[in-house]
Amino acid sequence: MEIPADWISEAELAAAVDVSHRNLLNWRHHGLLPTPMIRHLGVGVGNQAFYPPITIAMIRRINALRRQTRDMGEWRWQLWLEAYPIDIIKWCRQCLLTYVEVISEIDEKRFVEAATRKPAKRSDPRRTFYRRLKAQGWFALMTWAINVAIGARPPQSLFDPVSSPLASLARLLGPFASGLSPRDRLVGSPIEGAGVRQLLAVLDEAEATELEKVREDCRALSRAAERRDLLGFILSQMWRRPDVRAVFLAGLVALRRSPDHQGSLAAALGISEPTQ
């Protein structure tokens, strides 16, 4: 295959952005840079790598992000949110596959027991939810969530107007719901069919147009703290965990397939759109 005329060699790339060969290899390995095309120079001479022009801007952005955090996972998400060519689906699949392995090896009863315990550490952000829901409400909501995650039928459904998990969710989000109740907002959604294995299938079928809509949703979630209230705190704490982001992304793709859930998530959360 012929290398496009506007692609640049590794030597030209290094001169343009002052990047080492070691960093190029490392960042490519972690999915942060495009895969280069290779020109074979002949036996005993070696090969020459050529990168698409966007690579210059991506390296400059990575260098800026390096001054904020050393977490490559955070770089990956930020690059994707800013519409750089990052294969976020591949990363999310790897994350969800880890969940599948855990679920397949753990005893279901012990899994539910562990998840429904009161969060022990003061630094655990779930303690805020526990204090609001109290022991009974926490147990109901977490039991529902774990059963959904492992692909089992929850003992009580969120779509039952008198169910305990619905009451817990309403208590958690009630002060921030405008107009429709949490149950009404979820009607028509696939939320109770969003087990980890089902979410993997959603990722496998995700199309580019769906990902563009979900990218906008994820931008809103990444800025949830701007609400400066409990809902903003809840969402921002959840967003801080990369594994939860993988669930968010797959779940949002599934949700966007529902005709009743096509509105702007940023508008629903009361978050202003970022200026370009």
Backbone bond lengths (Angstrom), bond angles and torsions (degrees), N, CA, C in turn:
res aa  C-N    CA-C-N  psi(-1)  N-CA   C-N-CA  omega(-1)  CA-C   N-CA-C  phi
1 M - - - 1.458 - - 1.532 109.67 -
2 E 1.309 116.06 134.43 1.460 120.19 -177.22 1.521 110.79 -77.27
3 I 1.317 116.32 137.25 1.467 121.86 179.51 1.526 108.97 -77.04
4 P 1.344 118.63 127.54 1.469 121.11 179.68 1.526 111.94 -56.12
5 A 1.313 116.41 147.47 1.463 121.64 -174.05 1.515 112.78 -64.62
6 D 1.360 117.61 -28.23 1.467 119.19 -176.67 1.532 113.44 -89.91
7 W 1.327 117.77 -0.41 1.460 119.49 176.33 1.527 109.07 -74.52
8 I 1.332 115.40 151.41 1.463 120.06 -173.14 1.525 110.75 -117.16
9 S 1.313 115.09 146.46 1.463 120.02 -179.69 1.517 110.29 -73.53
10 E 1.320 115.53 163.25 1.462 119.83 178.68 1.532 110.64 -61.81
11 A 1.317 117.33 -36.42 1.460 120.30 178.87 1.530 110.70 -64.44
12 E 1.332 116.77 -43.10 1.462 120.59 178.12 1.535 110.59 -66.07
13 L 1.332 116.05 -37.10 1.462 121.01 178.59 1.520 110.71 -63.84
14 A 1.329 115.92 -46.42 1.464 120.67 179.94 1.527 111.08 -61.64
15 A 1.323 116.64 -37.53 1.460 120.15 179.42 1.522 111.56 -69.88
16 A 1.337 116.62 -32.98 1.464 120.93 -176.13 1.523 112.75 -76.37
17 V 1.327 116.95 -35.37 1.475 119.17 -173.33 1.525 113.63 -128.27
18 D 1.306 118.29 6.47 1.459 122.32 177.06 1.535 111.05 54.96
19 V 1.329 116.43 61.22 1.457 121.63 179.44 1.523 108.78 -119.57
20 S 1.325 115.84 140.06 1.461 120.41 -178.59 1.526 110.98 -82.80
21 H 1.335 115.37 157.76 1.468 120.53 176.38 1.525 110.05 -61.19
22 R 1.321 116.68 -38.32 1.466 120.77 -179.69 1.529 111.05 -61.64
23 N 1.345 117.09 -44.45 1.464 119.44 179.48 1.523 111.28 -66.92
24 L 1.324 117.06 -38.30 1.461 119.67 177.40 1.524 110.84 -57.91
25 L 1.321 116.13 -47.84 1.467 120.15 -179.60 1.526 110.77 -63.90
26 N 1.328 116.79 -42.90 1.460 121.48 -177.64 1.527 111.03 -65.40
27 W 1.315 116.71 -45.48 1.460 120.04 -178.60 1.513 111.76 -69.34
28 R 1.331 117.03 -36.22 1.464 119.30 174.30 1.524 110.74 -63.25
29 H 1.323 116.48 -42.60 1.464 121.31 -179.58 1.520 111.58 -58.87
30 H 1.334 116.71 -34.81 1.464 121.34 -178.71 1.528 112.80 -92.06
31 G 1.324 116.48 10.57 1.452 119.85 174.74 1.513 114.93 74.91
32 L 1.328 116.87 23.91 1.464 120.91 -177.31 1.523 112.99 -95.22
33 L 1.322 117.39 -13.21 1.465 122.11 -178.57 1.530 109.73 -133.35
34 P 1.330 116.73 154.82 1.468 119.69 178.21 1.529 111.15 -64.35
35 T 1.316 115.03 153.10 1.459 120.68 174.41 1.526 109.28 -74.14
36 P 1.331 118.35 128.98 1.464 119.88 -178.04 1.530 112.01 -78.14
37 M 1.317 115.79 163.30 1.458 121.36 168.27 1.523 107.42 -94.85
38 I 1.315 116.28 144.74 1.465 121.21 -174.28 1.534 110.62 -109.75
39 R 1.315 114.17 130.18 1.465 119.78 173.11 1.523 108.11 -103.54
40 H 1.317 116.44 121.84 1.459 121.44 -179.52 1.530 109.29 -84.85
41 L 1.302 115.73 120.42 1.463 121.29 -173.99 1.521 113.29 -92.17
42 G 1.311 116.72 -7.23 1.452 119.10 178.03 1.512 112.64 119.06
43 V 1.324 116.04 163.71 1.464 122.17 -179.11 1.525 109.50 -62.97
44 G 1.333 114.67 130.51 1.458 120.19 177.68 1.511 114.13 81.91
45 V 1.335 116.88 -7.21 1.469 120.42 -179.54 1.527 110.89 -101.85
46 G 1.331 116.46 -41.16 1.459 120.29 179.01 1.515 112.55 111.27
47 N 1.309 115.12 -165.73 1.460 122.37 -178.69 1.522 110.20 -123.32
48 Q 1.326 115.75 161.81 1.458 121.42 178.37 1.518 108.83 -130.53
49 A 1.342 115.61 127.71 1.463 121.11 -178.36 1.520 110.29 -92.48
50 F 1.348 115.78 139.08 1.469 121.93 177.30 1.531 108.87 -124.43
51 Y 1.340 115.35 136.35 1.457 121.69 -175.93 1.530 110.93 -116.01
52 P 1.336 117.07 150.85 1.471 119.62 175.37 1.529 110.30 -66.22
53 P 1.327 118.78 153.97 1.472 121.66 -176.00 1.524 114.54 -56.91
54 I 1.360 117.93 -31.51 1.466 121.27 -178.69 1.520 112.04 -59.93
55 T 1.332 117.29 -19.93 1.463 121.33 -177.46 1.527 111.52 -60.19
56 I 1.317 117.94 -34.17 1.473 120.84 179.23 1.523 110.15 -60.51
57 A 1.334 116.77 -49.42 1.469 120.58 179.90 1.526 111.01 -64.17
58 M 1.323 117.38 -36.72 1.461 120.41 -179.42 1.522 111.07 -66.30
59 I 1.320 117.27 -41.72 1.466 119.94 179.28 1.521 110.82 -66.20
60 R 1.323 116.57 -40.28 1.467 119.17 177.08 1.526 110.99 -61.84
61 R 1.337 116.14 -39.11 1.469 119.09 178.76 1.523 110.78 -68.68
62 I 1.319 117.10 -40.01 1.464 120.23 177.24 1.525 110.40 -61.10
63 N 1.321 116.72 -43.15 1.462 119.92 179.08 1.523 111.48 -60.95
64 A 1.334 116.89 -35.89 1.464 120.11 176.54 1.532 110.52 -68.95
65 L 1.338 116.22 -41.92 1.465 120.12 179.64 1.522 111.82 -66.70
66 R 1.315 117.26 -30.63 1.474 121.10 179.20 1.524 111.30 -61.64
67 R 1.327 116.33 -27.50 1.466 119.61 179.54 1.528 111.80 -77.56
68 Q 1.342 116.06 -12.50 1.457 120.61 -179.72 1.530 112.17 -100.83
69 T 1.324 116.51 -36.24 1.468 120.93 -177.96 1.517 109.48 -158.14
70 R 1.332 115.98 154.40 1.463 120.88 176.09 1.528 111.37 -96.82
71 D 1.312 116.88 3.87 1.466 122.10 -175.98 1.528 110.08 -81.22
72 M 1.335 116.99 108.99 1.459 120.76 179.86 1.522 111.94 -64.46
73 G 1.319 116.58 -29.83 1.460 119.08 177.26 1.514 111.39 -62.02
74 E 1.323 115.75 -38.45 1.456 120.07 178.28 1.528 110.78 -67.79
75 W 1.330 116.43 -38.16 1.473 119.59 176.35 1.529 109.89 -60.20
76 R 1.340 115.11 -44.31 1.464 120.06 -177.15 1.531 110.61 -58.31
77 W 1.338 116.11 -49.01 1.457 119.77 -177.97 1.519 111.69 -65.81
78 Q 1.327 116.71 -40.72 1.455 118.92 -178.93 1.529 110.99 -65.63
79 L 1.323 116.34 -40.84 1.462 119.60 176.84 1.525 110.71 -61.36
80 W 1.326 116.92 -43.05 1.462 119.75 179.35 1.522 111.06 -65.32
81 L 1.329 117.46 -43.11 1.458 120.39 179.31 1.523 111.23 -60.75
82 E 1.328 116.48 -29.95 1.464 121.16 179.98 1.528 112.40 -90.30
83 A 1.336 115.61 12.98 1.470 123.36 172.79 1.526 114.45 71.62
84 Y 1.320 117.76 22.73 1.464 119.31 170.82 1.533 108.49 -77.00
85 P 1.335 117.88 156.37 1.479 120.76 -175.83 1.527 112.65 -73.92
86 I 1.321 115.88 83.17 1.462 123.39 179.04 1.527 108.48 -114.06
87 D 1.322 117.54 133.33 1.467 121.32 178.19 1.525 108.77 -83.91
88 I 1.331 115.59 78.44 1.464 120.42 -176.68 1.529 111.09 -70.90
89 I 1.338 117.06 -27.01 1.467 120.36 178.74 1.524 110.45 -62.63
90 K 1.316 117.10 -43.81 1.463 121.21 179.57 1.511 110.87 -58.44
91 W 1.339 116.60 -44.44 1.469 119.96 -179.13 1.525 110.27 -66.50
92 C 1.326 117.84 -43.40 1.465 121.03 -179.17 1.528 110.99 -63.27
93 R 1.327 116.89 -38.61 1.463 120.15 177.70 1.525 110.60 -61.05
94 Q 1.339 116.92 -44.64 1.458 120.51 179.53 1.526 110.87 -60.20
95 C 1.329 115.45 -39.76 1.460 120.24 -179.95 1.527 111.16 -66.42
96 L 1.324 117.11 -45.59 1.461 120.61 -179.56 1.526 111.45 -68.46
97 L 1.330 117.81 -33.14 1.470 120.39 176.75 1.525 110.91 -62.61
98 T 1.332 116.12 -33.81 1.471 119.48 175.87 1.519 109.96 -63.10
99 Y 1.330 116.75 -41.49 1.460 120.95 176.41 1.523 110.89 -60.90
100 V 1.334 116.66 -42.98 1.466 120.81 -179.33 1.523 110.41 -59.91
101 E 1.315 116.69 -42.81 1.463 121.01 179.10 1.526 110.98 -61.53
102 V 1.335 116.18 -43.23 1.469 120.45 179.44 1.525 110.16 -63.31
103 I 1.338 116.22 -46.86 1.464 120.56 -178.14 1.527 111.49 -62.01
104 S 1.337 116.80 -38.48 1.465 120.17 -176.92 1.527 112.57 -71.05
105 E 1.338 116.85 -20.03 1.465 120.50 -175.31 1.522 113.67 -102.35
106 I 1.338 117.32 -13.04 1.455 119.39 -172.74 1.529 110.49 -101.61
107 D 1.308 116.11 149.16 1.450 121.69 175.27 1.528 109.17 -72.26
108 E 1.324 116.58 127.07 1.469 121.27 -173.81 1.531 112.13 -57.69
109 K 1.313 117.43 -43.84 1.463 121.02 -178.25 1.527 110.84 -63.32
110 R 1.338 116.32 -44.43 1.466 119.60 179.50 1.517 111.08 -67.28
111 F 1.327 116.76 -32.82 1.465 121.54 178.55 1.526 109.50 -62.87
112 V 1.332 116.51 -47.15 1.466 120.88 179.81 1.522 110.22 -64.34
113 E 1.326 117.11 -42.31 1.466 120.63 179.61 1.519 111.70 -60.34
114 A 1.328 116.07 -43.06 1.465 120.06 -179.43 1.529 111.32 -66.16
115 A 1.322 116.29 -40.35 1.468 120.31 -175.83 1.516 112.77 -73.03
116 T 1.320 116.99 -27.04 1.465 119.94 -175.60 1.529 113.34 -93.76
117 R 1.338 116.79 -1.72 1.474 118.44 176.40 1.521 110.74 -67.33
118 K 1.317 115.51 155.74 1.459 120.97 174.30 1.527 108.84 -63.81
119 P 1.342 118.66 128.74 1.465 120.39 177.55 1.524 110.68 -56.66
120 A 1.326 116.53 126.53 1.459 120.54 -171.25 1.528 113.89 -82.04
121 K 1.332 116.55 -42.04 1.458 119.43 -173.57 1.525 111.46 -80.25
122 R 1.335 115.37 138.80 1.467 119.48 178.46 1.520 111.73 -63.04
123 S 1.335 116.15 -28.27 1.457 120.32 -178.06 1.529 112.83 -79.92
124 D 1.332 117.16 -8.44 1.458 121.19 -178.91 1.530 109.19 -70.92
125 P 1.355 118.82 117.86 1.468 120.22 -178.09 1.520 113.78 -62.55
126 R 1.350 117.56 -17.65 1.459 119.87 179.48 1.522 112.32 -68.80
127 R 1.338 117.12 -17.36 1.466 120.03 179.08 1.527 111.24 -61.27
128 T 1.332 116.70 -32.18 1.464 120.23 176.89 1.516 110.36 -61.74
129 F 1.331 116.55 -42.12 1.469 120.70 179.16 1.531 110.04 -67.57
130 Y 1.334 115.59 -41.84 1.460 120.56 -177.77 1.535 110.22 -61.43
131 R 1.333 116.28 -43.72 1.470 119.54 -179.15 1.520 110.88 -63.16
132 R 1.308 116.63 -35.79 1.463 119.41 -179.01 1.523 111.67 -74.25
133 L 1.331 116.93 -37.42 1.459 120.71 -174.51 1.524 113.65 -89.00
134 K 1.332 116.61 -21.44 1.461 121.93 -172.36 1.538 109.15 67.37
135 A 1.318 116.12 173.74 1.471 120.23 -171.73 1.524 112.39 -61.52
136 Q 1.339 117.21 -45.63 1.466 120.11 -175.05 1.525 111.58 -66.90
137 G 1.329 117.16 -43.71 1.457 120.75 179.90 1.518 112.00 -67.25
138 W 1.337 116.71 -39.77 1.463 121.25 177.73 1.526 110.51 -61.37
139 F 1.336 115.87 -45.67 1.466 120.29 -179.29 1.530 110.61 -60.69
140 A 1.329 117.14 -43.33 1.467 120.75 -177.67 1.523 111.40 -64.31
141 L 1.341 116.68 -46.00 1.456 119.93 -176.36 1.522 111.66 -70.57
142 M 1.332 117.42 -41.56 1.457 120.33 -179.00 1.526 111.69 -70.52
143 T 1.328 117.77 -35.45 1.465 120.72 175.72 1.523 109.80 -61.80
144 W 1.328 116.20 -43.83 1.466 120.41 176.44 1.530 110.56 -60.01
145 A 1.337 117.16 -48.07 1.464 121.65 -175.77 1.524 111.85 -62.89
146 I 1.322 117.66 -42.81 1.464 120.87 -178.65 1.523 110.81 -66.35
147 N 1.321 117.07 -41.27 1.460 119.58 178.50 1.523 111.63 -63.53
148 V 1.327 116.94 -40.11 1.461 119.98 175.93 1.523 110.19 -62.36
149 A 1.338 116.72 -44.79 1.465 121.27 -176.60 1.525 112.48 -60.56
150 I 1.323 116.98 -39.69 1.462 119.29 -176.63 1.531 112.13 -87.62
151 G 1.330 116.20 0.75 1.467 119.68 177.20 1.509 114.07 84.75
152 A 1.338 117.06 16.75 1.464 120.69 178.71 1.534 109.84 -96.69
153 R 1.306 116.04 161.85 1.463 120.17 177.76 1.532 108.54 -78.81
154 P 1.348 117.90 123.83 1.469 119.51 -179.39 1.529 110.76 -63.42
155 P 1.339 117.20 146.54 1.465 119.59 177.30 1.523 112.44 -58.88
156 Q 1.333 116.37 -33.00 1.459 122.27 176.72 1.522 108.98 -133.59
157 S 1.311 116.55 141.79 1.462 120.98 -175.73 1.526 111.63 -97.45
158 L 1.338 115.45 146.35 1.464 119.99 173.61 1.524 111.55 -65.14
159 F 1.330 116.74 -21.31 1.458 120.15 -178.08 1.530 112.40 -85.88
160 D 1.326 116.50 -3.03 1.469 121.44 172.65 1.533 107.35 -85.02
161 P 1.319 118.83 116.02 1.472 120.76 -173.90 1.516 115.03 -62.09
162 V 1.339 118.56 -14.34 1.464 120.14 -179.73 1.534 111.78 -114.67
163 S 1.351 117.73 15.96 1.461 119.71 -176.65 1.522 111.44 -76.99
164 S 1.330 115.55 151.62 1.465 121.48 179.05 1.531 113.12 -65.98
165 P 1.365 119.41 -43.37 1.468 117.87 178.03 1.521 113.11 -62.68
166 L 1.336 117.96 -34.64 1.461 120.15 177.10 1.524 110.16 -65.84
167 A 1.333 116.83 -42.00 1.464 120.32 178.19 1.525 110.50 -61.68
168 S 1.339 116.36 -38.52 1.465 120.28 178.87 1.525 110.98 -65.75
169 L 1.329 115.76 -43.73 1.463 119.75 179.65 1.520 110.62 -64.08
170 A 1.323 116.38 -41.35 1.465 119.97 178.71 1.528 110.79 -63.86
171 R 1.327 116.57 -37.84 1.465 119.98 178.53 1.527 110.61 -66.91
172 L 1.325 115.42 -36.98 1.458 120.07 -178.54 1.524 111.39 -71.11
173 L 1.328 116.32 -41.34 1.466 120.60 -173.28 1.519 113.56 -107.71
174 G 1.321 116.87 -8.90 1.457 121.01 -174.34 1.511 116.67 -48.19
175 P 1.335 118.91 -47.77 1.467 119.66 -176.88 1.528 113.30 -63.20
176 F 1.327 117.25 -14.70 1.465 120.07 -174.88 1.517 112.21 -111.19
177 A 1.343 116.23 -3.65 1.459 119.10 -179.99 1.522 109.32 -81.92
178 S 1.306 116.41 129.46 1.457 121.07 177.42 1.529 107.85 -114.86
179 G 1.325 116.01 126.91 1.466 118.77 179.68 1.507 111.82 80.91
180 L 1.311 117.54 -101.92 1.453 122.34 -174.53 1.516 111.96 -71.03
181 S 1.342 116.13 148.71 1.459 121.65 175.05 1.528 108.91 -76.85
182 P 1.362 117.96 163.73 1.472 119.65 175.98 1.522 112.83 -53.07
183 R 1.347 116.89 -39.68 1.469 119.43 -179.84 1.520 110.65 -65.00
184 D 1.331 117.15 -44.11 1.465 120.22 -179.60 1.524 111.43 -63.62
185 R 1.330 116.57 -35.81 1.459 119.97 179.51 1.530 111.22 -67.90
186 L 1.339 116.91 -27.28 1.463 120.39 -175.92 1.518 113.41 -91.44
187 V 1.331 117.55 -11.85 1.464 120.48 -179.49 1.534 109.94 -57.64
188 G 1.309 115.69 130.03 1.457 120.88 -179.16 1.514 113.71 88.86
189 S 1.328 117.09 -5.00 1.461 119.97 179.56 1.525 110.06 -88.92
190 P 1.338 117.21 158.91 1.470 120.50 -179.73 1.522 112.30 -92.81
191 I 1.318 118.68 26.16 1.462 121.18 -167.64 1.525 112.91 -60.07
192 E 1.330 118.65 -35.59 1.461 119.43 -177.92 1.523 112.46 -84.46
193 G 1.320 116.42 0.49 1.462 120.57 172.70 1.513 110.71 -112.18
194 A 1.331 115.96 20.14 1.469 120.89 -174.78 1.517 111.53 -99.93
195 G 1.329 116.82 49.26 1.459 120.32 173.45 1.520 110.30 -69.59
196 V 1.316 116.15 165.58 1.464 120.19 -175.39 1.526 111.03 -59.82
197 R 1.324 117.48 -42.93 1.471 119.52 -179.85 1.530 111.15 -65.89
198 Q 1.331 116.41 -37.08 1.461 119.66 177.68 1.529 110.89 -66.86
199 L 1.332 116.39 -36.78 1.462 119.94 179.26 1.526 111.17 -67.33
200 L 1.325 116.92 -33.42 1.468 119.58 175.03 1.528 110.59 -61.43
201 A 1.325 116.34 -42.18 1.468 120.06 178.57 1.523 110.83 -64.25
202 V 1.326 116.66 -36.65 1.463 120.84 177.44 1.524 110.22 -61.72
203 L 1.324 116.87 -43.94 1.466 120.61 179.34 1.525 111.33 -62.99
204 D 1.323 116.31 -39.31 1.468 120.34 -179.08 1.523 111.66 -63.12
205 E 1.339 116.36 -26.94 1.466 120.67 -176.50 1.532 112.61 -101.60
206 A 1.328 117.35 -1.87 1.470 120.64 -174.04 1.530 111.60 -62.60
207 E 1.317 115.80 135.39 1.453 122.02 179.57 1.523 110.54 -105.03
208 A 1.322 115.70 161.28 1.461 121.13 -176.06 1.527 112.00 -59.07
209 T 1.334 117.52 -40.02 1.460 120.34 -179.64 1.529 111.32 -65.93
210 E 1.338 116.96 -36.05 1.463 120.30 176.73 1.518 110.60 -65.96
211 L 1.318 116.65 -41.44 1.462 120.39 -178.61 1.517 111.81 -64.97
212 E 1.325 117.51 -33.18 1.464 119.70 178.33 1.523 110.56 -64.70
213 K 1.327 117.30 -42.32 1.467 120.34 177.33 1.522 110.92 -64.94
214 V 1.324 116.23 -42.33 1.462 120.54 -178.26 1.521 110.88 -70.05
215 R 1.326 117.40 -30.01 1.463 119.90 175.92 1.538 109.66 -60.50
216 E 1.336 116.46 -41.38 1.464 120.35 177.34 1.526 110.67 -63.02
217 D 1.342 116.62 -40.77 1.466 120.49 177.94 1.524 111.12 -62.44
218 C 1.333 116.21 -43.26 1.460 120.47 -178.89 1.533 111.23 -67.37
219 R 1.316 116.96 -33.42 1.466 119.21 174.31 1.519 110.24 -60.42
220 A 1.339 116.12 -41.41 1.464 120.40 178.66 1.525 110.75 -64.12
221 L 1.339 116.88 -44.56 1.464 120.59 179.96 1.527 111.02 -63.23
222 S 1.334 117.13 -36.47 1.462 119.90 -179.35 1.521 112.21 -67.10
223 R 1.342 116.62 -16.27 1.454 121.33 -178.90 1.518 111.60 -114.28
224 A 1.334 116.50 19.73 1.467 120.75 -175.79 1.522 112.60 -60.69
225 A 1.329 117.05 -29.07 1.470 120.22 -178.47 1.520 112.03 -61.89
226 E 1.319 117.59 -16.42 1.467 120.44 178.88 1.525 111.68 -64.07
227 R 1.324 117.39 -18.91 1.467 120.11 177.95 1.530 111.34 -66.17
228 R 1.319 117.12 -30.43 1.471 122.55 179.89 1.533 111.92 55.57
229 D 1.337 115.37 43.19 1.453 121.06 174.53 1.518 108.16 -144.96
230 L 1.323 117.25 -175.03 1.462 120.04 -174.98 1.523 111.79 -63.78
231 L 1.342 117.65 -41.66 1.456 119.29 179.77 1.530 110.67 -62.48
232 G 1.332 116.32 -42.67 1.461 119.70 176.62 1.512 111.36 -60.89
233 F 1.347 116.31 -39.70 1.466 120.30 178.75 1.525 110.80 -64.78
234 I 1.333 116.78 -44.85 1.461 121.24 -179.23 1.526 110.50 -58.71
235 L 1.322 115.93 -50.87 1.468 119.87 -176.99 1.523 111.86 -67.75
236 S 1.327 117.37 -38.81 1.467 119.49 -179.57 1.520 111.28 -67.97
237 Q 1.341 117.39 -36.10 1.461 120.09 177.36 1.529 111.02 -68.12
238 M 1.310 116.45 -38.41 1.464 119.86 177.05 1.527 110.45 -66.66
239 W 1.326 116.75 -40.68 1.463 121.03 -178.56 1.522 111.70 -64.91
240 R 1.309 118.60 -25.85 1.463 121.62 -178.44 1.516 111.88 -64.72
241 R 1.325 117.79 -21.32 1.464 121.08 -178.65 1.527 110.25 -93.51
242 P 1.347 117.88 116.85 1.466 120.50 -178.31 1.525 113.31 -57.40
243 D 1.345 118.15 -36.27 1.455 119.40 -179.24 1.522 111.26 -66.26
244 V 1.332 116.16 -33.53 1.457 119.79 177.63 1.532 110.08 -70.33
245 R 1.328 116.68 -34.30 1.469 119.51 177.29 1.530 110.91 -60.21
246 A 1.326 116.37 -37.96 1.461 120.06 178.75 1.527 110.30 -62.28
247 V 1.327 116.96 -40.30 1.465 121.28 177.66 1.521 110.01 -67.57
248 F 1.335 116.35 -43.99 1.458 120.63 177.69 1.528 110.81 -54.75
249 L 1.331 116.35 -50.37 1.459 120.20 -174.71 1.526 111.04 -60.85
250 A 1.328 116.36 -50.09 1.467 119.57 -179.41 1.521 110.82 -63.77
251 G 1.329 116.88 -41.17 1.459 120.53 179.36 1.519 112.70 -64.17
252 L 1.335 116.34 -37.35 1.460 120.31 179.06 1.529 111.61 -69.04
253 V 1.334 116.72 -35.78 1.468 119.30 175.21 1.530 109.38 -60.62
254 A 1.334 116.01 -46.22 1.466 120.11 179.24 1.530 111.08 -63.11
255 L 1.327 116.44 -42.38 1.462 120.74 -178.94 1.522 111.37 -64.12
256 R 1.336 116.76 -39.62 1.464 120.99 -178.34 1.529 112.17 -67.01
257 R 1.315 117.65 -14.87 1.465 120.72 177.62 1.523 111.64 -78.88
258 S 1.321 116.10 -9.53 1.458 120.74 177.50 1.533 109.33 -86.56
259 P 1.326 118.94 127.26 1.470 120.89 179.79 1.524 112.90 -59.35
260 D 1.335 117.01 -22.87 1.465 120.53 -177.60 1.524 113.24 -84.62
261 H 1.346 117.60 -0.85 1.464 120.38 -175.30 1.528 109.89 -131.51
262 Q 1.334 114.91 62.58 1.454 121.07 -178.15 1.527 112.82 -112.71
263 G 1.331 117.52 -0.60 1.458 120.28 -177.84 1.514 112.89 -75.88
264 S 1.327 115.48 173.85 1.460 122.02 -179.58 1.522 110.71 -76.36
265 L 1.333 116.63 124.41 1.452 120.33 177.04 1.524 110.39 -67.55
266 A 1.322 116.95 -36.84 1.468 120.42 178.23 1.526 110.21 -59.60
267 A 1.332 116.48 -43.38 1.464 120.06 178.99 1.527 110.87 -66.05
268 A 1.344 116.28 -40.31 1.472 120.07 179.15 1.518 111.52 -63.00
269 L 1.332 116.49 -34.45 1.462 120.78 -179.92 1.526 112.47 -86.12
270 G 1.323 116.40 -8.06 1.464 119.53 -178.47 1.514 112.70 73.12
271 I 1.342 115.82 33.07 1.469 121.26 -179.50 1.528 108.22 -108.91
272 S 1.308 116.61 128.22 1.454 120.26 -178.77 1.527 110.18 -69.26
273 E 1.317 115.83 147.39 1.452 120.51 177.43 1.520 109.13 -68.82
274 P 1.357 118.50 139.09 1.471 120.16 179.29 1.518 111.27 -66.06
275 T 1.308 115.45 145.52 1.454 120.29 177.07 1.518 109.72 -75.16
276 Q 1.301 116.35 142.27 1.462 121.17 -178.47 1.525 110.37 -84.23
